[in-house]
Amino acid sequence: MKRIRAKQNVPHVYESDKLNEECGIFGILSNDDHEAEKIVYQGLFALQHRGQESCGIAVSDFKNIRYHKEMGLVARVFDDHTLNKLSGGRIAIGHVRYSTTGASYLHNAQPLVLKYKKGTLALAHNGNLVNAKALRADMEEAGAVFQTSVDSEIIANLIARFSEHGIIEAVKRTVAIIEGAYALLIMTEDKMIAVRDPNGMRPLALGKIDNSYMVASESCAFDAVGGSLIRDIKPGEIVIIDRVGLNKLQTHVPLKSALCIFEFVYFARTDSIIDGISVYMARKAAGARLALEHPVDADLVIGVPDSGTTAALGYSEASGIPFGEGLVKNRYIGRTFIQPNQQMRELGVRMKLNALSKILKGKRVVMIDDSIVRGTTSKKIVEMLKVAGAKEVHMRISSPPVMYPCHFGIDTPNRRQLIGASKTVSEICKTIGADSLEYLSLEGLSKTVEDGSGGFCQGCFNNEYPMDVKSDDRLDIAEEDLLKGEEQDGDDL
């Protein structure tokens, strides 16, 4: 009997001890002289924090759809040569992707582009379907052939299946079937269609530049291209943009929406506005509430850059303890980078951060971060501060402990890897080596976003989700891809 062994040709990477958002999307239909592909290119730069593994752009000149996508950052994938190949488009949609471990392949990069009986369809998706496995099985039983392992292709195939009723009716029928979290950009030869899931779990915004409409995961992308935010797309809303203008349809929605609250904790860029809430102000308010809930006698407040900085400012103002820059970040290293050996992996945090000993020496320091997921990075940073001369390190977290997985498109570690699920606060404190550790309460975090226009999903904190996830039948796509790779690329033993 032949045994199969996987080829070990995937590099080790250092990953930030954070939850990882999966995707960012951006699109434009140009009614002016704007070069659609270049506007999307610039917009994707502004959304690069939402995904760093692959990216792509698809364009239409109202007749044909062309596209380019590759693994890597926006700056590596696109240059003058590749953008010139996409020139002349009047509609363009783009995508940046972060995948779960093992599923980082070019065939899963987006936008997905497929031909169907009515023409060509391009789709960019942020989110996750909780009924993906059942839908995929039914479609394969009916003869559908899938080229990727992402649930985005399920959506595209459903739209194609219902296309005989027209593209708008096809989208309506599709969203009536799929379940989970999704922000979608769909492009045909002459239309751009934006869809936000009925719970509004993933953010999606409508913007404008001159007479041209844009759609993006975050409003900061509109700022980056010289445009402006019109409004957030509502939960369950379908927005249709063509040469004539803009139309919208409202599908059935639950009584209460459920935007992912972690957008305000970590995922979103600080300068974005989501569902009427300033991310900057929410994070600053979280820091202020943290100071009221968990004061400490200290000399200096610092933030873990960049995500903890705004909360640290709020903590400093509320507590009266001076704010200082105790950690400096290497801005030329992204959220992941290749490390060729174990020694380099152990030095990963030092390659990203450096402590300022002149600022820290002899000080009782309050270090603010937005979350602790595994605890590995926090331990190394606390150690770094003490080596730099900090007399005491009191860690304060501007969100509650992450104790449960996300089922809706966020790369959450297995619950066994979530330090908040397996240890008490005092045990975590001991593990990371801090002099004290406290978290913001869920009630306190909720108050930082109470001025918003809807509700929030807080499932990663309290195990309460906006829909039934007990029957969550998501494909373990990463493992399935890996097994397929083992069968195809294995060595005889």
ABEGO torsion letter per residue (X at the ends): XBBBBBBBABBBBBBBBBBBBABBBBBBBBABABBAAAAAAAAAAAAAAABAABBBBBBBAGABBBBBBBBEBAAAABBAAAAAAABGBABBBBBBBBBBBGABBAAABOBBBBBBAAEBBBBBBBEBBAAAAAAAAAAAAAGBBBABABAAAAAAAAAAAAAAAEAAAAAAAAAAABBEBBBBBBBBAABBBBBBBAAGABBBBBBBBEABBBBBABAAAAAAAGBBBABBBBBGBBBBBBAAEBBBBBBBBBABBBBBAAAAAAABBAABBBGGBBAAAAAAAAAAAAAAABBBBBABBBBBOAAAAAAAAAAAAAAGBBBBBABBBBAABBABBBBABAAAAAAAAAAABBBBAAAABGBBBBBBBABBAAGAAAAAAAAAAAAAGBABBBBBBABBBBABBBAAGBBBBBAAABAAAABBAAAAAAAAGBABBBBBBAAAAAAAAAABABBBBAAAAAGBBABBAAABABBBAAAAAAAAAAAAABBBX
